[in-house]
């Protein structure tokens, strides 16, 4: 990447690295000597705070794994970081904050404006890995299949050599490599999308089959689409962050980012080409990505939802504030250790106790202000996978479910409170839930039974008499849903 520092003398750049304060962590390699081995599609904040940092850790020993970052539609990241030689600052948020300059992104392209350059890079034999963080909608799926009516996919079917979609670019690059007799690249989804590798593979094959059946056969036989799981909280960049970073650096960084200190990346060890030595930098290589996804959903996300509903009823604002409430903090820890852990099948190399301890430490991080009301959004979609699935598994093995039912009852009380206060819910079932909430009188049997009629949330558990009994008891224990009632219910649960 050519430096443009003559016009940007006050910008973060390769030229200014040597002048940064000693406290700033800098790349442990000469950034100009790295070579591109990865194309990443979707060069947003999460990628730059997560995968790009792991690669930055590798480049001192393996300089051939630098990243070409591709935005499909927006040139904003390229315009911000190209004058900085691809460098940007990461603020690590913990008990003590740290600043780190990341240098792993050596090229930035906007596919909308630089399509030929993107396609050339995908065809480069030095590129062995294509990664993606494009959010679920970027995959152009309907259910588990390719949405053949999506405007970008319709365009790409008609003009496969001039694609718009991520799927179209992946296939165009693979088509070019097949024509040249090159080894294909591995395609690795890094989005929080269940079964991400398999769903991406299915979409790619369905698209390729429409434009070139022989190409589809080649992709099916030759190309690997590993599954993965990623985890790290990445708050959005705002002017306060920019002002802080620029003040501490003494140079302008047009697009710094921030992230909690905790980070997890689990990748299925299935590649069709060379790959970075991920193990050296803390990536977990596993063939049980579903197990890690399940652990995250049930431990981390289940505990998050528990804090969201019970904490909101106690008029607490953030996760860190909730962990300062001893009763609630104790309940969440007991929930994970005593109720969730016995009912979940874990990957063989995951230490449940250490994982829970790490989650609790993350929750207590005062530098992350994660609002409980935001976590409470979309409860009807989240609770089935975060808590009700654990309840179903606990019932199947005869484990107690009383503690697990309390956050579910907390959600019901939360809906009841919001509806009676005339506050709309952020939930796809807002109308139905608000109507139920307005009808609630505090009678545990009638109120709970009204919620249980939501089959897309509760079936088939709603037919389980033991579950219904435990849920009614939890709802009754929360009484009117006031902070005092929640505190009493938590005390009862911890002393049971």
N, C-alpha and C positions, 0 to 999 in steps of 0.2 A: 504494500500500500504506500503510495507516494505521500510524503509529508507535505503539509500545506502551512507549516508553522511560520513562514515569512509573513503571511497575512493574518496570523492568529498568534502573535507572540505571547499573549496572556493566557492561551488555552493550554489545558492539559494535553501533552503530546509526548512522543519519544524524546524530543528535544528537552522538554521540561522535567523529565523523570529524575534526573540527577539533582535537581534543585528542590525537590519536594522535601518536606520535613522528615526527619529521621524516624518519627513515629509511624509514618505511613508505610505499610507493607507494599513492596514493589515486586514486579515480576522477577523471578530468579533466573532469567535467561535474557538474551538479546532478542527483543521482539522482532526485529527486522530479519532475523535469520530463521524464523520458523517457516514451515511449509504447510499448505492447506491439504488436509486429509479428510475433513468433515464438511459437509454442506448441511447447514441447519435452516429449516424453513419455519418461519414464525419467530423473528428475532426480538421478542418482547422482553419485559422485565424479568419474568420468571426464568426464562432460559439464561439470561445474562447473570442472574443471581444464583443459579443452580448448576446446570450442566456445564456452562462455560467456566465456572470456578473449578470444577473437578478437572477439566482439561487444562486450565491454567496451572494446576498443581503438577501436571504431567510433562509440560513442555520443556522443562530444564533437561530432562533425560531423553524425551522423545519429541524432538522439535517438528516431526512430520505430521502432527495431529492438530494443527491449528484449524480454525473454523472460518468458513465463508458463511456469513449470515445473510439470509434472504427474507425480505418482506414481500408478500405477494402483492399488496396494493398500496401501502403507504411508504413514502420516502423519508418520513420523519426521523427514524433512527439513523439511517444512512447520512442524512444531512447534518444530524447532531454529532455523530461520532467519526465520520470520515475526516473532518479537519483535525481530529484528535488522534489520528493514526489508529483508530479503532479502540483506543484506551478509554476506560471509564472507571469511576470509583464506586466501590461497594462499601457501604456502612454496615458493619455487623453489629446487631443489636443484642446486648446482653447486660449482665450486671455492670460490665465495663465495655464500652463500645470501642471498636477498632475500625480503622480505615484501611482499605486495601485497593490497589489499582490492579485491574484485570487486563491482561494483554492477549488473551487467547483468540480474540476475533480479529483476523487479519484482513478481511475484506467484507464490505457491506454492499449489497445489491438490492435494488427494488425491481421485482419482476415486471411490474407494470411498465417501467421505463427502460429496463435493461434486460429484456427477455433473452436476447442472443447470448449475453454474457452468462446468464444463469444456466442456459442449456449447455453452453460450452463447459462450464464448471462441472455440471452433472456428468458430462461425458469424459471428463479428465480421468485417466487411469489412476492418478494419485489419490483420487477420492474413493475411499473404501466404505464410507459410512454416511448415510443421510438420516438426520434426526429431525423430529418435528415437535413443536408446541404451537398448535394452531387452534386450540380449544375444540370442543366436540363439534361445533357447527362447521368448522373448517374441513371436516372429513366428508361433508355432503352425504350424510347417511339418513336413511329412514328406517328406524329400528336397527337391525344388524346388517342391512343391505345398502348398497349404493342407491342414492336418490337420483334416478335417471331423468327426473323432471327438473332437477335443480338447474337454474339458468347457466351457471358456470359449466356444469357437466354437459348440458345440451350444446353449449358452445364448443366444448372440447371434443365431443363426438364428431362435430362437423369440421373442426380444425385442430386435429391432434398435434400437428407440428407447431401450433401457436397457442399453447394452453393458457388457461386462467386459474384453474384450481390446483391445489396441492397434489391431488390424485393425478391430474393431467401432467404436471411437471415430473412427478416420480416416474410415470410410465414413459414419457417422452425421453427422459434421461436413460432409462433402461433400454428403450428401443434403439437409441443411438449406440449404446454400448454393445448390444447384440449385433448390430450391423457391422461394427468394427472388430468383432471377435474378442471383446474385452470381458473380463470377469465382472459380474454385476456387483453393485454395492448392496450392503445390508441396509434395510429400512427400519428405523427404530422410532416408534412413537414414544414420546415422553409426556403425553397429556394424561391428566387424571380421568381416564376413561377405562372402565372395566373391560378386561380382555382386549386391551388396546391393540396389541400386535395382530391378533387373529382377526379383529374387525377391520383393521387397515388392510391386511392381506386380502380379505374377501372383497373389499371395495376395489382394490387395485386389479384383482383378477376379473371382476365383473366389468370394469371399465375396459381393460385390455381385450377381453373377449369380444367386445362390441367393435373395436377398431382393428384388431389383428389377432385372430384366434391362434396363429402359430406363436406370436409373441406371448400370448397368455399362457400357452403350454410351457414355453421357455421360462417365464417368470415362476410358474407353479413348481417347476422342477429345480430351478437354480437359485432363486432369491429367498433370503431369510428375512422374516419379520418378527423379531423377538418381542415379547411382552416386557413391560417395565412398570415400575411404581416409583413415584417421586413424592417428596414431602419436604416442605419448608415454607414458613409464612413469609410472604414478600409484600409488605405494605407499599402502596403506590407512592411514586415520586411526587413531591409537591414543592412549592417555592421555599418553604422552610428548610427542606432537605437541601435544596440547591444552595441556599444562602449559607447553611452550615458547612457544607462541603467546600464551597468556594473560599470561605473564610479560613478553614483549616488547611486547605492545600496551598493557598496563595495564588492559585490559578483557577480559571473558569472551567468547570466541567458542565457541558450542556445537558447531559442526561445521566446523572448519578443514580444509583439504585440503593435499596436497603433491604436487609433480610435478617431474620433471627439467626442466631449462631448455629442452631440445630439444622442439620440437613441430612436427608436420606435418599439414596438412589439404589434401587434393586433392579437388576437386568437379567433377563433370561439368557443363559449362555448358549446362544444359537446364532452363529454368524456364517455368512457365505463368503466372506472376504477377510482380510486382515482386520484386526480391531485394536483399539488402545488397551494397554494393560491396566484396565480399570481398577483391579484389585489393589494396586499400589496406592491409590488415593482414597480408599475407603468405600468404594462402590461394592455392594454385595451382589455376587453372581449366583443365581439360583434358578432352579427349574420349577420352583413353586411360587410364582408371582401371585397367583390367586390367594395363597396363604398369607403373603405379606399385605395384599390389598384387604383381606378379611381382618387381619390384625389392626390395620389402620382404621378401618371403618368402625370396628366394634370397640376398640380401646380408645383411640384418640377422638374419633368423631362421636362415638356414643357418650363419652365423658363430656365432650363439648356441648352436646344437646342437653345433657343432664344439667350442666351449669347454666345453660341458656334459659331453660324454663323455670327451674327452681330458683336460680339467681335472680331472674327478672321478677318473679313473684315476691322476692325479698327486697326489690327496688335497688338491686346492684347493677352497675353500669357495664363493667368490663370483666373479662376472664381473670385478669390479675387481681382485681378488686374482690371477685368471688373467692379466690384462693386465700384472701386475707380474712375471710369469714371462717373461723375454725370448724364450725359444724359442717358447713358445706364442703370444705376441703377434705375433712375426714370422711365424709360420706362418699365423695367421688373416689377417693383412694380405696375405700372398702369395696365400693361397687366394682372397680376394676380387678382388685385382687381376689375378692371372695365370690363374686357373682359372674363376672365375665370370663376371667381366666379359666375356671373349671369347665366352661361350656364351649370352648373354642378349640378347634384343631389348628395348632400352630406349626409353621415351618420348623424343621428339625434344628436349625441353627439359630433360632430366635429365642433369646432369654426373656421370658415374660416379665420377670421381676425387674430386670434392668430396663426393659422397654417401658414399663409403667413408671419407673422412677424418672426416666427421661421425659415422659409426657408431663408428669407433675412439675418438673423443673421448667419446662416450656410454659406451662400455664402460669407459673409464678413470675415470669419474666416481666419486670415493670416497664421495659422499653417497648413492649408490644401492647398497644391499646386495642384489643379485639372486643368490639361491642357485643354484648349478649343479645341484644335485640336483632342484630344482623345475623348471628348464628341461628336465632329462632325462626328466621325466614324458611318457608317451604317445608314446614314440619311434616306435612302429610306425605311428602316424597322422601324425606330423610329418615324418619323413624322406622319404617319397615326394614331398611338395611342396616341402620345403626344400632337399634335396640330390640325390635320385635323379632328379628332373625335370631338374636342371642337367646331371647325368651323361648322361641320354638325349639332351639337346640337343647336348652336347659330342661325343658319339659320332656324331650325325647330320652334324656339320660337320667331323669328323676331328680334333678337338682332344684333347690328352692328358687322361686322367682319373685318373692315378695319385694326384695330390694330393687330388682329390675323394673318392677311395675311402678315404682314411685315417680321416676322421671316421665313415664307415659301419662300417669295421672297429672303430673305437673303441666304437661302440654295441654291437657284438657282444661285444667284450671286457668292456664294462661289464655286459651281461646275464649273461655267464659269471661274472664276479666276484660279482655280487649273488646269483645262484643258488647258487653254491658256498658263499657266506656265509649262506645261508638268509634273505636279505632279499627281501621281496616287492617286485615292480615295480608302479609306478603306471602301468598300461597296460591297455587293453581286452584285449590278448592275453597278459595276465600268465601264465595257466596254460600256454599253449603255449610262450611264451618261456622261462619258468622251467624247463620240461622240457628244452628245447633246451640252455639254459645248463648244467644239471646234467650233460647228456650230453657236453659239450665236454671234450676231453682236451688241447687245444693243437695238435692236428694241423690245419694250416690248411685242407687240402682237405676233410676230413671235417666240421670245425666249420662252415666257410663253407657247404658244401653243405646242411647241416641247416637253416641259416637261409634259404637260397635257396628252400626248399620252401614258404615262406610267400608264396603267390602274391599275396595281397592287399597285400603290402608290395613285392615285388620284380618281379613279372611286369609287362611282358615282358622286362625287362632280364636276368632270370635265364637267358634263352636266348641271351644275347649272350656269346660265348666270350671276347672281349677284356675285357669287364667282369668276368666271373668270374675270369679270370686276374689282373687288376689288383687285385681285391678280396682274393683269396687272398694275393697278395704283400703287401698292406697289413696284413692280419691277421697274417701271419708276421712282418712287421717289428715289430709290437707285442709279439711273443713272449708273455710271461706276463702282459702288461698291467700290469706294475709301473711305478712312476714312472720308474725308470731306463730301462726298455724304451721307454716313451713318449718320453722325452727323446732316446734314440738314434734312434728312428723319425722324430722331428721334424727332427733334425739331418740325417739322410739325405735327407729330402724337400726341405729347404731347399737342400741342396748338389747336388741332382740336376740 
